[in-house]
Amino acid sequence: MRQRLQSKGFTPLEVENWTSRTYDVISCLNVLDRCHEPMKLLQDMYNCLSQTGGTAMISLVLPYHGSVEEGQVWQAQRDPLPIKGVSFEDQLSSFVVDVLELWDLS
């Protein structure tokens, strides 16, 4: 994916060093279930969006099972998203209501 984006003129950034500026578009594709602190990542994304109409593109694998690969071992997320439900519909609704709508955007 990184090479494909670069060939199209995009600059993929590492998760550790991208929060020092603002962006018109931030994409977070299938990352929230694979990082230790997804709520912090969402807050960082919001804080880095351009105040004149920045857009965040988010995709999330459902059913949600937050885990992080460390070497060859999978670890549970330290601070998982508060997604409830078992079915796709329940989890999608919970992601909107319990994560996005309650997001502290101040």
N, C-alpha and C positions, 0 to 999 in steps of 0.2 A: 504494500500500500504506500509506504514511504517513497519508494522509487517512482511509482505511478504519479503521485502528487507532485513530486519534484519535476517530472517530465512535463507537467502541465503548468509549471511556473509557480506552484505553491511552495511554501517553506514550512515543512512539518517541524514542530518544536518539541523538545523533551519536556516531560511533565514538571521537572524540577526548576526550569528557568524560563518560564514564559509569562510570568505575572508582572513584569516591570513596565508594561506598556498597555495601550488599549487597542482593540481590534474591532473591525466592522462585522466580521463573521468568526465564530468559534465553532468548530465541529468536535463533538465528543461521541464517537461511534463505537459502541460496545466496549466502553471503558469503565463505566460506573460499577459494573459487577466484578471488575478485576483490579480495583485499587483499594487500599486500606481505608481511606477516608472520603467516600463519595460525596457526602454533604459538603465537606470543605472544598472539594473540587468544583462542585456546583456554585458555591459562594464565590470562589476565585474567578470562575467563568463570568458570573454576573458583574463582579467588580471590574473586570477587564474589558467588558463590552463598551463600545463607543456610546456615549450618552446621546448621540444624535441618530439613534436608530440601529444600534448593533443587534445582531441576530445570533442566537445559539441554536445549533442543530444537534439534537440529542437522540441517540438510539440506545435502547436498553434491551438486553436479552431477557425474555420472559418465557418460562417462569424464572423468577429471580433467585439465584443462588450465589451470593457474594463470596468469592474466594480469590486469593491472590497466589500466583505461582512464584515461589522463591526457590530458584534452582530447579530441582526436580520434585519438590514437595509443594503441595497445595495447602495454604493456610486460610483459616477463616478471616474475613475482614475484621479489623479492629473496631470499626464504627460503621456497621452496615446501614443501608437505607431502611427506613421503617415501613417497608412494604408489607401489606397484609393480604391474606387470601391465598387460594390454591390455584384457581382457574386463571387463564389469561385475562379474562374480562375483569375479575376481581383485582388482580395485581395491577393492571393498567389503571383502573379507577383509583386504587390506593396510591399509585405513583403520582397521579395528578393531584389528588386531594391531600394526601399525607406528606408529600414531598414538595411538589412545585407550588401549590397554593399556600402552603405554610412556610415557604422559603422566606427567611428573613432578608428582605431586599433593602434594608436601610443601610 
